[in-house]
């Protein structure tokens, strides 16, 4: 009696090891998008700016950068004006500051690209979106997670 042929699963080689590409801060499951279309006027800086300032006109759309749940929508944090904070998972949250109008409420689920606010100048001297990404509560450069544009 001939020996049974090896099963195809046993004959396939193991998958190649993961590439040595830089890890994306464990955010592989998050699909990021830009929260506004204007130019960046202030880059991230650990000392002076915990996020990016993005220029625009009053009323321009502010978009959720990724899927998540609104954990704050209000004006109670001094220096941020009308603010929306979205929690994306146990690691990441994003903040959208200086809006003229908030279009979401706390505990609301949002999708990447959804309009969540209108750009304004609340608690600042010019119309802009101040956008922050926090990883485990600490500010990180949004340019590290946002797609290149």
N, CA, C and O atoms as a GROMACS GRO file, in nm:
protein
  596
    1UNK      N    1   0.085  -0.117   0.000
    1UNK     CA    2   0.000   0.000   0.000
    1UNK      C    3   0.090   0.124   0.000
    1UNK      O    4   0.180   0.133   0.084
    2UNK      N    5   0.068   0.222  -0.094
    2UNK     CA    6   0.155   0.341  -0.100
    2UNK      C    7   0.125   0.435   0.017
    2UNK      O    8   0.014   0.439   0.070
    3UNK      N    9   0.228   0.509   0.054
    3UNK     CA   10   0.212   0.607   0.162
    3UNK      C   11   0.122   0.721   0.114
    3UNK      O   12   0.127   0.759  -0.003
    4UNK      N   13   0.038   0.776   0.205
    4UNK     CA   14  -0.049   0.887   0.163
    4UNK      C   15   0.036   1.010   0.127
    4UNK      O   16   0.140   1.036   0.187
    5UNK      N   17  -0.013   1.084   0.029
    5UNK     CA   18   0.058   1.206  -0.012
    5UNK      C   19   0.048   1.309   0.100
    5UNK      O   20  -0.054   1.316   0.169
    6UNK      N   21   0.154   1.388   0.120
    6UNK     CA   22   0.145   1.491   0.225
    6UNK      C   23   0.034   1.590   0.191
    6UNK      O   24   0.010   1.621   0.074
    7UNK      N   25  -0.030   1.639   0.293
    7UNK     CA   26  -0.138   1.736   0.270
    7UNK      C   27  -0.077   1.866   0.217
    7UNK      O   28   0.038   1.898   0.250
    8UNK      N   29  -0.152   1.943   0.137
    8UNK     CA   30  -0.097   2.068   0.083
    8UNK      C   31  -0.054   2.165   0.194
    8UNK      O   32   0.044   2.238   0.177
    9UNK      N   33  -0.124   2.165   0.306
    9UNK     CA   34  -0.088   2.257   0.414
    9UNK      C   35   0.050   2.225   0.469
    9UNK      O   36   0.126   2.316   0.503
   10UNK      N   37   0.083   2.096   0.476
   10UNK     CA   38   0.213   2.058   0.530
   10UNK      C   39   0.324   2.088   0.431
   10UNK      O   40   0.439   2.107   0.471
   11UNK      N   41   0.292   2.094   0.301
   11UNK     CA   42   0.394   2.115   0.199
   11UNK      C   43   0.426   2.262   0.177
   11UNK      O   44   0.532   2.294   0.122
   12UNK      N   45   0.338   2.353   0.219
   12UNK     CA   46   0.365   2.494   0.192
   12UNK      C   47   0.468   2.547   0.291
   12UNK      O   48   0.466   2.513   0.409
   13UNK      N   49   0.559   2.630   0.242
   13UNK     CA   50   0.661   2.684   0.332
   13UNK      C   51   0.598   2.783   0.430
   13UNK      O   52   0.491   2.837   0.403
   14UNK      N   53   0.664   2.806   0.543
   14UNK     CA   54   0.609   2.903   0.638
   14UNK      C   55   0.610   3.042   0.577
   14UNK      O   56   0.691   3.071   0.489
   15UNK      N   57   0.520   3.130   0.621
   15UNK     CA   58   0.518   3.266   0.566
   15UNK      C   59   0.649   3.337   0.600
   15UNK      O   60   0.712   3.305   0.700
   16UNK      N   61   0.688   3.433   0.517
   16UNK     CA   62   0.812   3.506   0.546
   16UNK      C   63   0.796   3.585   0.676
   16UNK      O   64   0.684   3.621   0.713
   17UNK      N   65   0.906   3.611   0.745
   17UNK     CA   66   0.895   3.690   0.868
   17UNK      C   67   0.847   3.831   0.837
   17UNK      O   68   0.866   3.878   0.725
   18UNK      N   69   0.784   3.898   0.934
   18UNK     CA   70   0.738   4.035   0.908
   18UNK      C   71   0.855   4.123   0.867
   18UNK      O   72   0.968   4.104   0.914
   19UNK      N   73   0.827   4.218   0.780
   19UNK     CA   74   0.935   4.306   0.734
   19UNK      C   75   0.982   4.394   0.849
   19UNK      O   76   0.914   4.408   0.951
   20UNK      N   77   1.097   4.451   0.831
   20UNK     CA   78   1.155   4.536   0.935
   20UNK      C   79   1.106   4.679   0.923
   20UNK      O   80   1.167   4.770   0.979
   21UNK      N   81   0.995   4.700   0.852
   21UNK     CA   82   0.941   4.836   0.839
   21UNK      C   83   0.905   4.890   0.977
   21UNK      O   84   0.873   4.815   1.069
   22UNK      N   85   0.912   5.020   0.990
   22UNK     CA   86   0.885   5.082   1.119
   22UNK      C   87   0.741   5.054   1.162
   22UNK      O   88   0.650   5.069   1.081
   23UNK      N   89   0.720   5.015   1.286
   23UNK     CA   90   0.583   4.994   1.334
   23UNK      C   91   0.509   5.127   1.338
   23UNK      O   92   0.570   5.232   1.352
   24UNK      N   93   0.377   5.121   1.326
   24UNK     CA   94   0.295   5.243   1.324
   24UNK      C   95   0.231   5.266   1.460
   24UNK      O   96   0.112   5.297   1.469
   25UNK      N   97   0.307   5.252   1.565
   25UNK     CA   98   0.258   5.279   1.700
   25UNK      C   99   0.133   5.198   1.733
   25UNK      O  100   0.042   5.249   1.798
   26UNK      N  101   0.127   5.075   1.688
   26UNK     CA  102   0.016   4.984   1.718
   26UNK      C  103  -0.118   5.041   1.669
   26UNK      O  104  -0.222   5.010   1.727
   27UNK      N  105  -0.115   5.123   1.564
   27UNK     CA  106  -0.240   5.180   1.514
   27UNK      C  107  -0.280   5.116   1.382
   27UNK      O  108  -0.358   5.174   1.306
   28UNK      N  109  -0.229   4.996   1.353
   28UNK     CA  110  -0.258   4.931   1.227
   28UNK      C  111  -0.406   4.914   1.201
   28UNK      O  112  -0.449   4.912   1.085
   29UNK      N  113  -0.487   4.903   1.306
   29UNK     CA  114  -0.629   4.883   1.286
   29UNK      C  115  -0.704   5.014   1.264
   29UNK      O  116  -0.823   5.012   1.235
   30UNK      N  117  -0.637   5.127   1.278
   30UNK     CA  118  -0.702   5.256   1.258
   30UNK      C  119  -0.670   5.308   1.118
   30UNK      O  120  -0.554   5.311   1.077
   31UNK      N  121  -0.774   5.347   1.046
   31UNK     CA  122  -0.757   5.407   0.914
   31UNK      C  123  -0.771   5.558   0.932
   31UNK      O  124  -0.881   5.608   0.956
   32UNK      N  125  -0.661   5.630   0.919
   32UNK     CA  126  -0.658   5.774   0.946
   32UNK      C  127  -0.684   5.857   0.821
   32UNK      O  128  -0.651   5.815   0.710
   33UNK      N  129  -0.743   5.973   0.840
   33UNK     CA  130  -0.764   6.071   0.734
   33UNK      C  131  -0.745   6.211   0.790
   33UNK      O  132  -0.756   6.232   0.911
   34UNK      N  133  -0.717   6.305   0.704
   34UNK     CA  134  -0.696   6.444   0.748
   34UNK      C  135  -0.828   6.505   0.797
   34UNK      O  136  -0.933   6.482   0.737
   35UNK      N  137  -0.824   6.583   0.907
   35UNK     CA  138  -0.946   6.640   0.962
   35UNK      C  139  -0.990   6.769   0.893
   35UNK      O  140  -1.103   6.814   0.913
   36UNK      N  141  -0.903   6.828   0.812
   36UNK     CA  142  -0.936   6.951   0.740
   36UNK      C  143  -0.847   6.960   0.617
   36UNK      O  144  -0.740   6.899   0.613
   37UNK      N  145  -0.890   7.036   0.518
   37UNK     CA  146  -0.817   7.039   0.391
   37UNK      C  147  -0.717   7.151   0.379
   37UNK      O  148  -0.637   7.152   0.285
   38UNK      N  149  -0.717   7.246   0.472
   38UNK     CA  150  -0.627   7.360   0.462
   38UNK      C  151  -0.482   7.327   0.489
   38UNK      O  152  -0.449   7.215   0.529
   39UNK      N  153  -0.394   7.426   0.466
   39UNK     CA  154  -0.252   7.404   0.491
   39UNK      C  155  -0.219   7.404   0.640
   39UNK      O  156  -0.286   7.471   0.720
   40UNK      N  157  -0.116   7.329   0.677
   40UNK     CA  158  -0.068   7.329   0.815
   40UNK      C  159   0.008   7.459   0.837
   40UNK      O  160   0.104   7.488   0.766
   41UNK      N  161  -0.034   7.536   0.936
   41UNK     CA  162   0.032   7.665   0.964
   41UNK      C  163   0.125   7.657   1.084
   41UNK      O  164   0.218   7.736   1.096
   42UNK      N  165   0.100   7.562   1.173
   42UNK     CA  166   0.189   7.540   1.288
   42UNK      C  167   0.212   7.390   1.300
   42UNK      O  168   0.116   7.316   1.322
   43UNK      N  169   0.338   7.345   1.286
   43UNK     CA  170   0.365   7.202   1.302
   43UNK      C  171   0.366   7.161   1.448
   43UNK      O  172   0.368   7.245   1.538
   44UNK      N  173   0.366   7.030   1.470
   44UNK     CA  174   0.377   6.974   1.606
   44UNK      C  175   0.511   7.015   1.666
   44UNK      O  176   0.614   7.017   1.598
   45UNK      N  177   0.507   7.048   1.794
   45UNK     CA  178   0.628   7.083   1.868
   45UNK      C  179   0.602   7.046   2.014
   45UNK      O  180   0.506   7.095   2.073
   46UNK      N  181   0.686   6.960   2.072
   46UNK     CA  182   0.664   6.912   2.209
   46UNK      C  183   0.646   7.025   2.310
   46UNK      O  184   0.575   7.008   2.408
   47UNK      N  185   0.709   7.140   2.286
   47UNK     CA  186   0.706   7.249   2.382
   47UNK      C  187   0.592   7.347   2.354
   47UNK      O  188   0.516   7.383   2.444
   48UNK      N  189   0.581   7.391   2.226
   48UNK     CA  190   0.487   7.500   2.195
   48UNK      C  191   0.353   7.454   2.140
   48UNK      O  192   0.252   7.519   2.167
   49UNK      N  193   0.349   7.345   2.064
   49UNK     CA  194   0.223   7.304   2.002
   49UNK      C  195   0.210   7.153   2.009
   49UNK      O  196   0.286   7.080   1.946
   50UNK      N  197   0.113   7.107   2.086
   50UNK     CA  198   0.093   6.962   2.107
   50UNK      C  199   0.017   6.898   1.992
   50UNK      O  200  -0.025   6.782   2.001
   51UNK      N  201  -0.001   6.973   1.884
   51UNK     CA  202  -0.071   6.921   1.767
   51UNK      C  203  -0.038   7.005   1.645
   51UNK      O  204   0.064   7.074   1.643
   52UNK      N  205  -0.124   6.999   1.543
   52UNK     CA  206  -0.108   7.078   1.422
   52UNK      C  207  -0.215   7.185   1.418
   52UNK      O  208  -0.329   7.161   1.459
   53UNK      N  209  -0.179   7.303   1.369
   53UNK     CA  210  -0.280   7.405   1.338
   53UNK      C  211  -0.299   7.403   1.187
   53UNK      O  212  -0.203   7.409   1.110
   54UNK      N  213  -0.426   7.393   1.147
   54UNK     CA  214  -0.461   7.385   1.005
   54UNK      C  215  -0.550   7.505   0.973
   54UNK      O  216  -0.653   7.526   1.037
   55UNK      N  217  -0.507   7.584   0.874
   55UNK     CA  218  -0.580   7.705   0.837
   55UNK      C  219  -0.706   7.672   0.758
   55UNK      O  220  -0.719   7.565   0.699
   56UNK      N  221  -0.797   7.768   0.761
   56UNK     CA  222  -0.921   7.752   0.684
   56UNK      C  223  -1.006   7.876   0.700
   56UNK      O  224  -0.965   7.976   0.760
   57UNK      N  225  -1.127   7.868   0.646
   57UNK     CA  226  -1.223   7.977   0.658
   57UNK      C  227  -1.330   7.938   0.759
   57UNK      O  228  -1.359   7.820   0.778
   58UNK      N  229  -1.388   8.037   0.824
   58UNK     CA  230  -1.495   8.011   0.920
   58UNK      C  231  -1.604   7.929   0.852
   58UNK      O  232  -1.651   7.963   0.743
   59UNK      N  233  -1.642   7.820   0.918
   59UNK     CA  234  -1.746   7.733   0.864
   59UNK      C  235  -1.694   7.616   0.782
   59UNK      O  236  -1.772   7.527   0.748
   60UNK      N  237  -1.563   7.614   0.750
   60UNK     CA  238  -1.507   7.499   0.677
   60UNK      C  239  -1.533   7.372   0.757
   60UNK      O  240  -1.535   7.376   0.880
   61UNK      N  241  -1.552   7.259   0.689
   61UNK     CA  242  -1.580   7.134   0.762
   61UNK      C  243  -1.459   7.084   0.839
   61UNK      O  244  -1.345   7.090   0.793
   62UNK      N  245  -1.487   7.034   0.960
   62UNK     CA  246  -1.389   6.962   1.041
   62UNK      C  247  -1.436   6.818   1.043
   62UNK      O  248  -1.550   6.789   1.082
   63UNK      N  249  -1.349   6.727   1.001
   63UNK     CA  250  -1.386   6.588   0.982
   63UNK      C  251  -1.322   6.497   1.086
   63UNK      O  252  -1.209   6.522   1.130
   64UNK      N  253  -1.392   6.393   1.126
   64UNK     CA  254  -1.334   6.293   1.215
   64UNK      C  255  -1.217   6.228   1.141
   64UNK      O  256  -1.231   6.187   1.026
   65UNK      N  257  -1.100   6.221   1.206
   65UNK     CA  258  -0.980   6.165   1.143
   65UNK      C  259  -0.985   6.013   1.135
   65UNK      O  260  -0.912   5.953   1.057
   66UNK      N  261  -1.070   5.950   1.215
   66UNK     CA  262  -1.084   5.804   1.215
   66UNK      C  263  -1.216   5.770   1.285
   66UNK      O  264  -1.276   5.853   1.352
   67UNK      N  265  -1.259   5.646   1.268
   67UNK     CA  266  -1.379   5.599   1.336
   67UNK      C  267  -1.358   5.606   1.487
   67UNK      O  268  -1.247   5.585   1.536
   68UNK      N  269  -1.464   5.636   1.559
   68UNK     CA  270  -1.453   5.639   1.704
   68UNK      C  271  -1.582   5.684   1.770
   68UNK      O  272  -1.689   5.683   1.709
   69UNK      N  273  -1.569   5.722   1.898
   69UNK     CA  274  -1.683   5.766   1.978
   69UNK      C  275  -1.647   5.899   2.041
   69UNK      O  276  -1.538   5.916   2.096
   70UNK      N  277  -1.739   5.995   2.034
   70UNK     CA  278  -1.717   6.127   2.092
   70UNK      C  279  -1.719   6.113   2.245
   70UNK      O  280  -1.818   6.066   2.302
   71UNK      N  281  -1.611   6.153   2.310
   71UNK     CA  282  -1.605   6.147   2.456
   71UNK      C  283  -1.617   6.286   2.518
   71UNK      O  284  -1.637   6.299   2.639
   72UNK      N  285  -1.604   6.391   2.435
   72UNK     CA  286  -1.622   6.527   2.486
   72UNK      C  287  -1.664   6.617   2.371
   72UNK      O  288  -1.607   6.609   2.262
   73UNK      N  289  -1.762   6.703   2.395
   73UNK     CA  290  -1.802   6.806   2.300
   73UNK      C  291  -1.848   6.925   2.383
   73UNK      O  292  -1.956   6.922   2.442
   74UNK      N  293  -1.766   7.030   2.387
   74UNK     CA  294  -1.801   7.146   2.467
   74UNK      C  295  -1.692   7.250   2.465
   74UNK      O  296  -1.601   7.247   2.382
   75UNK      N  297  -1.702   7.344   2.560
   75UNK     CA  298  -1.606   7.455   2.565
   75UNK      C  299  -1.546   7.473   2.704
   75UNK      O  300  -1.506   7.584   2.740
   76UNK      N  301  -1.539   7.366   2.782
   76UNK     CA  302  -1.492   7.376   2.919
   76UNK      C  303  -1.342   7.366   2.940
   76UNK      O  304  -1.295   7.385   3.052
   77UNK      N  305  -1.265   7.336   2.836
   77UNK     CA  306  -1.119   7.326   2.851
   77UNK      C  307  -1.056   7.455   2.802
   77UNK      O  308  -1.055   7.484   2.682
   78UNK      N  309  -1.003   7.533   2.894
   78UNK     CA  310  -0.947   7.663   2.862
   78UNK      C  311  -0.837   7.653   2.757
   78UNK      O  312  -0.751   7.565   2.764
   79UNK      N  313  -0.841   7.743   2.660
   79UNK     CA  314  -0.741   7.746   2.556
   79UNK      C  315  -0.776   7.668   2.431
   79UNK      O  316  -0.707   7.678   2.330
   80UNK      N  317  -0.884   7.589   2.437
   80UNK     CA  318  -0.923   7.506   2.322
   80UNK      C  319  -1.053   7.554   2.255
   80UNK      O  320  -1.088   7.503   2.148
   81UNK      N  321  -1.122   7.650   2.315
   81UNK     CA  322  -1.248   7.696   2.257
   81UNK      C  323  -1.349   7.583   2.250
   81UNK      O  324  -1.354   7.498   2.338
   82UNK      N  325  -1.430   7.583   2.144
   82UNK     CA  326  -1.527   7.476   2.122
   82UNK      C  327  -1.451   7.353   2.074
   82UNK      O  328  -1.390   7.353   1.967
   83UNK      N  329  -1.455   7.247   2.155
   83UNK     CA  330  -1.367   7.132   2.138
   83UNK      C  331  -1.446   7.003   2.124
   83UNK      O  332  -1.547   6.983   2.192
   84UNK      N  333  -1.399   6.916   2.034
   84UNK     CA  334  -1.450   6.779   2.022
   84UNK      C  335  -1.333   6.686   2.048
   84UNK      O  336  -1.224   6.706   1.993
   85UNK      N  337  -1.354   6.583   2.131
   85UNK     CA  338  -1.254   6.478   2.152
   85UNK      C  339  -1.318   6.345   2.114
   85UNK      O  340  -1.427   6.312   2.159
   86UNK      N  341  -1.247   6.270   2.028
   86UNK     CA  342  -1.295   6.141   1.981
   86UNK      C  343  -1.198   6.033   2.028
   86UNK      O  344  -1.077   6.043   2.007
   87UNK      N  345  -1.252   5.930   2.092
   87UNK     CA  346  -1.173   5.814   2.134
   87UNK      C  347  -1.185   5.709   2.025
   87UNK      O  348  -1.295   5.671   1.985
   88UNK      N  349  -1.069   5.662   1.976
   88UNK     CA  350  -1.068   5.567   1.864
   88UNK      C  351  -1.054   5.423   1.909
   88UNK      O  352  -1.112   5.332   1.849
   89UNK      N  353  -0.978   5.401   2.015
   89UNK     CA  354  -0.961   5.268   2.075
   89UNK      C  355  -0.897   5.290   2.212
   89UNK      O  356  -0.895   5.403   2.261
   90UNK      N  357  -0.846   5.186   2.274
   90UNK     CA  358  -0.788   5.200   2.407
   90UNK      C  359  -0.659   5.281   2.405
   90UNK      O  360  -0.612   5.324   2.510
   91UNK      N  361  -0.601   5.302   2.287
   91UNK     CA  362  -0.472   5.369   2.275
   91UNK      C  363  -0.483   5.514   2.228
   91UNK      O  364  -0.416   5.601   2.283
   92UNK      N  365  -0.567   5.540   2.127
   92UNK     CA  366  -0.567   5.670   2.060
   92UNK      C  367  -0.695   5.750   2.081
   92UNK      O  368  -0.806   5.696   2.085
   93UNK      N  369  -0.675   5.882   2.094
   93UNK     CA  370  -0.786   5.977   2.084
   93UNK      C  371  -0.738   6.098   2.008
   93UNK      O  372  -0.617   6.123   1.998
   94UNK      N  373  -0.832   6.173   1.953
   94UNK     CA  374  -0.799   6.294   1.879
   94UNK      C  375  -0.881   6.409   1.933
   94UNK      O  376  -0.993   6.391   1.983
   95UNK      N  377  -0.824   6.531   1.923
   95UNK     CA  378  -0.891   6.652   1.970
   95UNK      C  379  -0.896   6.752   1.855
   95UNK      O  380  -0.801   6.766   1.778
   96UNK      N  381  -1.010   6.821   1.845
   96UNK     CA  382  -1.038   6.917   1.738
   96UNK      C  383  -1.082   7.046   1.806
   96UNK      O  384  -1.193   7.053   1.860
   97UNK      N  385  -0.996   7.149   1.805
   97UNK     CA  386  -1.021   7.269   1.885
   97UNK      C  387  -1.048   7.393   1.800
   97UNK      O  388  -1.017   7.397   1.681
   98UNK      N  389  -1.108   7.495   1.864
   98UNK     CA  390  -1.135   7.630   1.811
   98UNK      C  391  -1.250   7.634   1.712
   98UNK      O  392  -1.256   7.725   1.629
   99UNK      N  393  -1.343   7.540   1.719
   99UNK     CA  394  -1.454   7.535   1.625
   99UNK      C  395  -1.555   7.646   1.652
   99UNK      O  396  -1.567   7.694   1.765
  100UNK      N  397  -1.629   7.686   1.546
  100UNK     CA  398  -1.739   7.781   1.566
  100UNK      C  399  -1.868   7.709   1.596
  100UNK      O  400  -1.958   7.766   1.658
  101UNK      N  401  -1.879   7.583   1.553
  101UNK     CA  402  -2.000   7.504   1.580
  101UNK      C  403  -1.962   7.359   1.597
  101UNK      O  404  -1.879   7.306   1.523
  102UNK      N  405  -2.024   7.294   1.696
  102UNK     CA  406  -2.005   7.150   1.718
  102UNK      C  407  -2.127   7.078   1.664
  102UNK      O  408  -2.240   7.117   1.693
  103UNK      N  409  -2.105   6.974   1.585
  103UNK     CA  410  -2.215   6.904   1.518
  103UNK      C  411  -2.239   6.765   1.574
  103UNK      O  412  -2.321   6.690   1.521
  104UNK      N  413  -2.168   6.729   1.680
  104UNK     CA  414  -2.182   6.597   1.742
  104UNK      C  415  -2.204   6.614   1.892
  104UNK      O  416  -2.178   6.720   1.949
  105UNK      N  417  -2.252   6.507   1.954
  105UNK     CA  418  -2.276   6.506   2.098
  105UNK      C  419  -2.192   6.396   2.161
  105UNK      O  420  -2.149   6.303   2.094
  106UNK      N  421  -2.169   6.409   2.292
  106UNK     CA  422  -2.094   6.307   2.364
  106UNK      C  423  -2.162   6.171   2.350
  106UNK      O  424  -2.285   6.162   2.349
  107UNK      N  425  -2.082   6.066   2.340
  107UNK     CA  426  -2.123   5.927   2.326
  107UNK      C  427  -2.172   5.892   2.186
  107UNK      O  428  -2.217   5.780   2.162
  108UNK      N  429  -2.164   5.987   2.092
  108UNK     CA  430  -2.205   5.960   1.954
  108UNK      C  431  -2.093   5.888   1.881
  108UNK      O  432  -1.976   5.922   1.895
  109UNK      N  433  -2.129   5.786   1.802
  109UNK     CA  434  -2.032   5.715   1.720
  109UNK      C  435  -2.012   5.794   1.591
  109UNK      O  436  -2.109   5.839   1.529
  110UNK      N  437  -1.885   5.812   1.551
  110UNK     CA  438  -1.854   5.885   1.428
  110UNK      C  439  -1.766   5.799   1.339
  110UNK      O  440  -1.698   5.707   1.385
  111UNK      N  441  -1.770   5.829   1.212
  111UNK     CA  442  -1.691   5.756   1.111
  111UNK      C  443  -1.586   5.851   1.052
  111UNK      O  444  -1.607   5.972   1.045
  112UNK      N  445  -1.475   5.792   1.009
  112UNK     CA  446  -1.371   5.873   0.945
  112UNK      C  447  -1.432   5.950   0.829
  112UNK      O  448  -1.506   5.894   0.748
  113UNK      N  449  -1.400   6.081   0.822
  113UNK     CA  450  -1.452   6.165   0.715
  113UNK      C  451  -1.585   6.231   0.745
  113UNK      O  452  -1.630   6.317   0.669
  114UNK      N  453  -1.650   6.193   0.855
  114UNK     CA  454  -1.778   6.254   0.894
  114UNK      C  455  -1.754   6.395   0.944
  114UNK      O  456  -1.660   6.420   1.020
  115UNK      N  457  -1.839   6.490   0.902
  115UNK     CA  458  -1.829   6.629   0.949
  115UNK      C  459  -1.874   6.633   1.094
  115UNK      O  460  -1.989   6.601   1.125
  116UNK      N  461  -1.784   6.674   1.184
  116UNK     CA  462  -1.816   6.676   1.327
  116UNK      C  463  -1.823   6.818   1.384
  116UNK      O  464  -1.874   6.839   1.494
  117UNK      N  465  -1.771   6.914   1.308
  117UNK     CA  466  -1.770   7.053   1.356
  117UNK      C  467  -1.748   7.145   1.236
  117UNK      O  468  -1.722   7.101   1.124
  118UNK      N  469  -1.759   7.277   1.265
  118UNK     CA  470  -1.727   7.379   1.165
  118UNK      C  471  -1.611   7.462   1.219
  118UNK      O  472  -1.613   7.505   1.334
  119UNK      N  473  -1.512   7.483   1.134
  119UNK     CA  474  -1.392   7.556   1.175
  119UNK      C  475  -1.428   7.698   1.219
  119UNK      O  476  -1.516   7.762   1.162
  120UNK      N  477  -1.357   7.743   1.321
  120UNK     CA  478  -1.382   7.878   1.372
  120UNK      C  479  -1.259   7.934   1.440
  120UNK      O  480  -1.146   7.890   1.416
  121UNK      N  481  -1.284   8.034   1.526
  121UNK     CA  482  -1.173   8.100   1.595
  121UNK      C  483  -1.203   8.113   1.744
  121UNK      O  484  -1.155   8.206   1.809
  122UNK      N  485  -1.280   8.019   1.800
  122UNK     CA  486  -1.312   8.026   1.943
  122UNK      C  487  -1.185   8.008   2.026
  122UNK      O  488  -1.112   7.911   2.009
  123UNK      N  489  -1.160   8.102   2.114
  123UNK     CA  490  -1.045   8.100   2.205
  123UNK      C  491  -0.910   8.110   2.132
  123UNK      O  492  -0.809   8.060   2.181
  124UNK      N  493  -0.910   8.174   2.014
  124UNK     CA  494  -0.786   8.200   1.941
  124UNK      C  495  -0.805   8.325   1.856
  124UNK      O  496  -0.916   8.376   1.844
  125UNK      N  497  -0.696   8.375   1.799
  125UNK     CA  498  -0.703   8.502   1.726
  125UNK      C  499  -0.724   8.488   1.576
  125UNK      O  500  -0.734   8.588   1.506
  126UNK      N  501  -0.730   8.365   1.524
  126UNK     CA  502  -0.755   8.346   1.381
  126UNK      C  503  -0.832   8.216   1.360
  126UNK      O  504  -0.832   8.128   1.445
  127UNK      N  505  -0.898   8.206   1.244
  127UNK     CA  506  -0.972   8.084   1.210
  127UNK      C  507  -0.871   7.973   1.185
  127UNK      O  508  -0.781   7.987   1.102
  128UNK      N  509  -0.888   7.863   1.256
  128UNK     CA  510  -0.799   7.748   1.241
  128UNK      C  511  -0.859   7.628   1.311
  128UNK      O  512  -0.948   7.640   1.394
  129UNK      N  513  -0.808   7.511   1.274
  129UNK     CA  514  -0.835   7.390   1.350
  129UNK      C  515  -0.705   7.353   1.419
  129UNK      O  516  -0.602   7.336   1.354
  130UNK      N  517  -0.710   7.340   1.550
  130UNK     CA  518  -0.596   7.284   1.623
  130UNK      C  519  -0.630   7.138   1.643
  130UNK      O  520  -0.730   7.105   1.707
  131UNK      N  521  -0.546   7.049   1.586
  131UNK     CA  522  -0.573   6.905   1.584
  131UNK      C  523  -0.464   6.832   1.660
  131UNK      O  524  -0.346   6.847   1.631
  132UNK      N  525  -0.505   6.752   1.760
  132UNK     CA  526  -0.411   6.675   1.839
  132UNK      C  527  -0.442   6.526   1.829
  132UNK      O  528  -0.558   6.485   1.818
  133UNK      N  529  -0.335   6.446   1.834
  133UNK     CA  530  -0.347   6.300   1.846
  133UNK      C  531  -0.279   6.263   1.977
  133UNK      O  532  -0.165   6.303   2.001
  134UNK      N  533  -0.348   6.189   2.061
  134UNK     CA  534  -0.291   6.143   2.188
  134UNK      C  535  -0.283   5.992   2.186
  134UNK      O  536  -0.379   5.922   2.153
  135UNK      N  537  -0.166   5.942   2.223
  135UNK     CA  538  -0.141   5.798   2.235
  135UNK      C  539  -0.118   5.768   2.382
  135UNK      O  540  -0.020   5.813   2.441
  136UNK      N  541  -0.210   5.692   2.442
  136UNK     CA  542  -0.206   5.663   2.586
  136UNK      C  543  -0.194   5.794   2.665
  136UNK      O  544  -0.122   5.801   2.765
  137UNK      N  545  -0.267   5.896   2.620
  137UNK     CA  546  -0.274   6.024   2.690
  137UNK      C  547  -0.163   6.121   2.659
  137UNK      O  548  -0.169   6.237   2.702
  138UNK      N  549  -0.061   6.080   2.586
  138UNK     CA  550   0.053   6.167   2.557
  138UNK      C  551   0.044   6.217   2.412
  138UNK      O  552   0.015   6.139   2.322
  139UNK      N  553   0.070   6.348   2.390
  139UNK     CA  554   0.064   6.401   2.254
  139UNK      C  555   0.169   6.336   2.164
  139UNK      O  556   0.284   6.318   2.203
  140UNK      N  557   0.127   6.302   2.042
  140UNK     CA  558   0.220   6.254   1.940
  140UNK      C  559   0.200   6.341   1.815
  140UNK      O  560   0.094   6.400   1.796
  141UNK      N  561   0.302   6.348   1.732
  141UNK     CA  562   0.295   6.426   1.611
  141UNK      C  563   0.189   6.365   1.517
  141UNK      O  564   0.206   6.252   1.472
  142UNK      N  565   0.082   6.438   1.486
  142UNK     CA  566  -0.020   6.383   1.396
  142UNK      C  567   0.036   6.342   1.260
  142UNK      O  568  -0.018   6.253   1.196
  143UNK      N  569   0.144   6.406   1.216
  143UNK     CA  570   0.204   6.370   1.089
  143UNK      C  571   0.255   6.226   1.088
  143UNK      O  572   0.276   6.169   0.981
  144UNK      N  573   0.276   6.167   1.204
  144UNK     CA  574   0.322   6.028   1.212
  144UNK      C  575   0.210   5.928   1.183
  144UNK      O  576   0.238   5.814   1.146
  145UNK      N  577   0.084   5.970   1.199
  145UNK     CA  578  -0.026   5.877   1.174
  145UNK      C  579  -0.111   5.915   1.052
  145UNK      O  580  -0.173   5.828   0.990
  146UNK      N  581  -0.114   6.043   1.017
  146UNK     CA  582  -0.196   6.087   0.904
  146UNK      C  583  -0.129   6.048   0.773
  146UNK      O  584  -0.006   6.040   0.765
  147UNK      N  585  -0.210   6.022   0.669
  147UNK     CA  586  -0.150   5.989   0.538
  147UNK      C  587  -0.076   6.111   0.481
  147UNK      O  588  -0.110   6.226   0.511
  148UNK      N  589   0.024   6.084   0.400
  148UNK     CA  590   0.098   6.191   0.334
  148UNK      C  591   0.007   6.260   0.237
  148UNK      O  592  -0.071   6.194   0.167
  149UNK      N  593   0.015   6.393   0.232
  149UNK     CA  594  -0.066   6.465   0.132
  149UNK      C  595   0.016   6.571   0.062
  149UNK      O  596  -0.035   6.641  -0.025
   0.00000   0.00000   0.00000
